[in-house]
Amino acid sequence: MSRKIGYARVSTVGQTLDTQIKKLKAFECVKIYREKVSGADARRVQLQKLISSLQEGDTVVVTRIDRLARSTFDLFAIVKDITNKKSQFYSLSEPWVDTCTSTGRLMLAVLGGLADVERDLIRIRTAEGRMRAIERGKRMGRPPRILPEQRLEIARRREAGETLKTLATAFGISETTVSRIASRCETVKQ
C-alpha cells in the first residue's frame, strides 16, 4: 500500500514550518518529517530518516523543490535515492517533477543531464582558474609550515647530529617531516 510522506524544512530557527505542514496534511501525507536546518547542510537527519523509512510505492511530497534541495545536483541525488527505494517524488508547487508520470521522469532526466553539464563546466572553469593562478606565480595548496630558512636550519642541525625527535619537538613537526627535510637538503648539496 503506497503512502504519501511529507518533508518540511526551513533554514533558520526563526522561521516556521506551519504553512508547509498544513499543505502536506491537506495533501493527505500520513507522516511528515520536519527540520530546521539549512538546505546546504549535508547532515539533514530527518531527510535521511525519511529516505531510510521508504517502502516500495511510497511518495515523498514537498511543498516546493527548494525545501528538498538547494541545487540541481542536490535535487538529482536526493531524488535518485528516493527512486532507488522504488518510491516516487512529488512537489506540490512544481507538479511537472512528479516521478509517477513519464513526463515527470523525463523532466528529472533533463535536470540530471543539466546537472552533469553544470558539474563539468564548474570543473573546467576551476581548472582554468588554477592554471591562470599558477601562470601568475600563485602557489597552490596550503602554505608551508616550515619556511625555507627553517629547512636549512633543520638540515644543518641534523647534520650536526641532533636527533629527529629533538628537531621535531623544536619545530613542532613530525620526525618523518624532519627526516624528509634533511634528506632533501642533502640531495640539493650533491
C-alpha positions as CSV (number, residue, x, y, z in Angstrom):
1,M,0.0,0.0,0.0
2,S,1.5,3.3,-1.1
3,R,1.9,6.2,1.4
4,K,2.4,9.9,1.0
5,I,5.2,11.0,3.2
6,G,5.8,14.7,3.6
7,Y,9.1,16.6,4.2
8,A,9.1,20.1,5.5
9,R,12.2,22.2,6.1
10,V,13.0,25.8,7.0
11,S,16.5,27.3,7.1
12,T,16.5,29.1,10.4
13,V,15.1,28.7,13.9
14,G,13.1,31.9,13.5
15,Q,11.1,30.6,10.5
16,T,8.0,28.4,10.9
17,L,7.1,25.1,9.4
18,D,3.3,25.7,9.9
19,T,2.4,26.6,6.3
20,Q,4.3,23.6,4.8
21,I,2.8,21.2,7.4
22,K,-0.7,22.5,6.7
23,K,-0.3,22.0,3.0
24,L,1.2,18.5,3.4
25,K,-1.6,17.4,5.7
26,A,-4.2,18.7,3.2
27,F,-2.5,16.6,0.6
28,E,-3.1,13.6,3.0
29,C,0.5,12.8,3.9
30,V,0.4,10.1,6.6
31,K,3.7,11.2,8.1
32,I,5.6,14.4,7.9
33,Y,9.4,14.7,8.6
34,R,10.3,18.2,9.7
35,E,13.6,20.0,10.3
36,K,15.0,23.5,10.8
37,V,18.3,23.3,9.1
38,S,20.0,24.9,6.0
39,G,19.4,23.1,2.8
40,A,23.1,23.4,2.2
41,D,23.8,21.2,5.3
42,A,24.5,17.7,4.1
43,R,23.6,16.3,7.5
44,R,19.8,16.7,7.3
45,V,18.9,14.0,9.9
46,Q,15.2,14.0,9.2
47,L,15.6,13.7,5.5
48,Q,18.0,10.8,6.0
49,K,15.4,9.1,8.3
50,L,12.7,9.7,5.7
51,I,14.7,8.1,2.9
52,S,15.6,5.2,5.2
53,S,12.0,4.6,6.1
54,L,10.7,4.5,2.5
55,Q,8.9,1.4,1.3
56,E,8.2,0.4,-2.3
57,G,5.4,2.6,-3.8
58,D,5.7,5.4,-1.2
59,T,5.7,9.0,-2.5
60,V,7.8,11.7,-0.9
61,V,5.9,15.1,-1.0
62,V,7.3,18.6,-0.6
63,T,5.6,21.9,-0.9
64,R,8.3,23.3,-3.1
65,I,11.5,21.8,-4.6
66,D,13.7,24.2,-2.7
67,R,12.5,22.7,0.6
68,L,14.2,19.4,-0.5
69,A,17.3,20.7,-2.3
70,R,19.4,23.8,-2.8
71,S,20.9,22.9,-6.1
72,T,20.3,20.8,-9.2
73,F,23.0,18.4,-8.1
74,D,21.4,18.0,-4.7
75,L,17.9,17.6,-6.1
76,F,19.0,14.9,-8.5
77,A,21.0,13.0,-5.9
78,I,18.1,13.0,-3.4
79,V,15.5,12.0,-5.9
80,K,17.8,9.3,-7.1
81,D,18.0,8.0,-3.5
82,I,14.2,8.1,-3.4
83,T,13.7,6.3,-6.7
84,N,16.4,3.7,-5.8
85,K,14.0,2.7,-2.9
86,K,11.3,2.2,-5.6
87,S,9.5,5.3,-4.3
88,Q,8.3,8.4,-6.0
89,F,8.8,12.1,-5.6
90,Y,6.2,14.9,-5.9
91,S,6.3,18.7,-5.4
92,L,3.0,20.5,-4.8
93,S,4.2,23.7,-6.4
94,E,6.0,22.1,-9.3
95,P,3.8,19.2,-10.5
96,W,6.0,18.8,-13.6
97,V,8.6,17.0,-11.4
98,D,6.2,14.2,-10.4
99,T,8.2,10.9,-10.9
100,C,4.9,9.0,-11.0
101,T,4.4,10.2,-14.6
102,S,6.6,9.7,-17.7
103,T,6.7,13.5,-18.2
104,G,8.0,14.0,-14.7
105,R,10.6,11.3,-15.1
106,L,11.6,13.0,-18.4
107,M,11.9,16.4,-16.7
108,L,14.0,14.8,-14.0
109,A,16.3,13.1,-16.6
110,V,16.7,16.5,-18.3
111,L,17.6,18.1,-14.9
112,G,20.1,15.3,-14.3
113,G,21.7,16.0,-17.7
114,L,21.8,19.7,-17.0
115,A,23.4,19.0,-13.6
116,D,26.0,16.8,-15.2
117,V,26.8,19.5,-17.8
118,E,26.9,22.2,-15.0
119,R,29.3,20.0,-12.9
120,D,31.6,19.6,-15.9
121,L,31.6,23.4,-16.6
122,I,32.4,24.1,-13.0
123,R,35.3,21.6,-13.1
124,I,36.6,23.1,-16.3
125,R,36.4,26.7,-15.1
126,T,38.0,25.8,-11.8
127,A,40.9,24.0,-13.6
128,E,41.3,27.0,-15.9
129,G,41.4,29.4,-12.9
130,R,44.0,27.3,-11.2
131,M,46.2,27.3,-14.3
132,R,45.9,31.1,-14.7
133,A,46.9,31.5,-11.0
134,I,49.9,29.2,-11.4
135,E,51.0,31.1,-14.5
136,R,50.9,34.3,-12.4
137,G,53.2,32.6,-9.9
138,K,50.5,31.9,-7.3
139,R,51.4,28.9,-5.1
140,M,48.5,26.4,-4.8
141,G,47.6,24.5,-1.7
142,R,48.1,25.3,1.9
143,P,51.1,27.5,2.9
144,P,54.2,25.6,4.0
145,R,54.5,25.2,7.8
146,I,58.3,25.4,7.7
147,L,59.9,28.3,6.0
148,P,63.0,27.9,3.7
149,E,65.4,29.3,6.3
150,Q,63.9,26.9,8.9
151,R,64.5,24.0,6.5
152,L,68.2,25.0,6.2
153,E,68.4,25.2,10.0
154,I,66.9,21.7,10.4
155,A,69.3,20.3,7.8
156,R,72.3,22.0,9.5
157,R,71.3,20.8,13.0
158,R,70.6,17.3,11.7
159,E,74.0,17.1,10.0
160,A,75.5,18.3,13.3
161,G,74.0,15.2,14.9
162,E,70.8,16.3,16.6
163,T,68.1,13.6,16.8
164,L,64.9,13.5,14.7
165,K,62.9,13.7,17.9
166,T,64.7,16.8,19.2
167,L,64.3,18.7,15.9
168,A,60.7,17.6,15.6
169,T,59.8,18.9,19.0
170,A,61.8,22.1,18.4
171,F,60.0,22.9,15.2
172,G,56.6,21.4,16.0
173,I,56.6,18.9,13.2
174,S,56.8,15.1,12.9
175,E,60.0,13.1,12.9
176,T,59.2,11.9,9.4
177,T,59.0,15.5,8.2
178,V,62.4,16.3,9.8
179,S,63.9,13.3,8.1
180,R,62.3,14.3,4.7
181,I,63.6,17.9,5.0
182,A,67.1,16.7,6.0
183,S,67.3,14.2,3.1
184,R,66.1,16.7,0.6
185,C,68.7,19.2,1.7
186,E,71.5,16.6,1.4
187,T,70.3,15.8,-2.2
188,V,70.4,19.5,-3.1
189,K,74.1,19.8,-1.8
190,Q,75.2,16.8,-4.0
